[in-house]
Amino acid sequence: MTTIPIAKPIIGPEEKSAMLEVLDSGILAQGPRVKALEEAFAEYCGVEHAIAVSSGTTALHIALLVHGVAAGDEVITTPFSFIATANCILYVGAKPVFVDIDPLTYNIDPLQIEKAITSRTRAIIPVHLYGQCADMEAIMDIAEKHHLVVIEDACQSHGAQFAGRQAGSFGTGTFSFYPTKNMTCGEGGMITTANTDIAERCRVIRNHGMRRRYYHDELGFNFRMTDISAAIGLEQLHKLDTFNARRRENAAFYDGHLPQDICPQESRDCKHVYHQYTICVKDGQRDALREYLAFRGIGSEIYYPVPIHRQKFIHDKLGDLPHLPISELASQQVLSIPVHPSISIEDRQFIVDTINTFMERARD
Ligand SMILES: *Cc1c(COP(=O)(O)O)cnc(C)c1O
């Protein structure tokens, strides 16, 4: 039985020959391809600067460092995300403050952000989950009113838009190029910003705090991207809009053929790029559906089975945290099904038929 995986990178002859060219060039670490990828990515996002780094996680870490977020500060974020969103706050010694999500989009709820602001709050990290932007109009308004930094975790939303503007162009943007993302370069990440000083400091921290060769002005890291990765990333960036169009087309097919009450919602103002197509399965049926799909060779995944405020080590560090009922319920009901560009027309028909059969049986 063929298996339809939940994610699959698409690497073509363009990526392969671009990579071989780098190997032949002798410049393997950060070099001209990294610079070219940065310029192309900044232009794609409609921002002044893009800084390539080693991962989405290091992009978030650097973003918090350059904005001066440190011990004693609080950062408001969503618990319904990949762990890296919260880990970067802990890396700089600050305290993550988790607030609940909107039940329709699974993104951070701006009303809850406002309630959680204290005199220690320094930053907000909204996540554009599953490929759909958080409510950036409301979030930027709150940030302006309270003088807070906004760091967008756009690791799942390359090419997504809010009110016609690209994800990562509102605050300081952070992206990941891990193989499951909408575009990849193996491991890699990117920071986007309109601010020249912020961009310059990101470049310094990425490279051991070094402005002048072997003169180190501050504590930095080796968070650089290689030219091998950047060469792959450049080819992927050229294909990103085509990839995203195919994701949207697959999503539209699911919207049209699955029961309305389990389908995800695309918000007004948003262009969703369906990093994941996530259905909501109620009445305790989610895990049974997942097994039913697996038995028929259809991959699926739960993003995320445990909200961050309920992770063991977070509890060990931060103690008892308040209930966040919408995130907790979502973690029991969400199921992502294959929506990536490599699934065929037959695959998606098979996926729809299989889910609908399960749902009919569950109703009987
Ligand atoms: C993938 C991801 C990250 C981390 O990216 P890496 O490149 O794997 O370090 C951070 N946040 C979210 C929401 C992600 O999906």
The ligand as an SDF file (V2000), in Angstrom:
LIG
                    3D

 15 15  0  0  0  0  0  0  0  0999 V2000
    9.5670   25.0650   12.5910 C   0  0  0  0  0  0  0  0  0  0  0  0
    9.1530   26.0630   13.5870 C   0  0  0  0  0  0  0  0  0  0  0  0
   10.0940   26.7520   14.3780 C   0  0  0  0  0  0  0  0  0  0  0  0
   11.5640   26.4110   14.4310 C   0  0  0  0  0  0  0  0  0  0  0  0
   12.2090   26.3140   13.2350 O   0  0  0  0  0  0  0  0  0  0  0  0
   13.5440   25.3910   13.1160 P   0  0  0  0  0  0  0  0  0  0  0  0
   14.0960   25.8000   11.7900 O   0  0  0  0  0  0  0  0  0  0  0  0
   13.0900   23.9790   13.1610 O   0  0  0  0  0  0  0  0  0  0  0  0
   14.4420   25.7370   14.2370 O   0  0  0  0  0  0  0  0  0  0  0  0
    9.6310   27.7570   15.2170 C   0  0  0  0  0  0  0  0  0  0  0  0
    8.3200   28.0470   15.3030 N   0  0  0  0  0  0  0  0  0  0  0  0
    7.3950   27.3870   14.5860 C   0  0  0  0  0  0  0  0  0  0  0  0
    5.9620   27.7990   14.7170 C   0  0  0  0  0  0  0  0  0  0  0  0
    7.7720   26.3700   13.7210 C   0  0  0  0  0  0  0  0  0  0  0  0
    6.8340   25.7100   13.0320 O   0  0  0  0  0  0  0  0  0  0  0  0
  1  2  1  0
  2  3  1  0
  2 14  2  0
  3  4  1  0
  3 10  2  0
  4  5  1  0
  5  6  1  0
  6  7  2  0
  6  8  1  0
  6  9  1  0
 10 11  1  0
 11 12  2  0
 12 13  1  0
 12 14  1  0
 14 15  1  0
M  END
$$$$
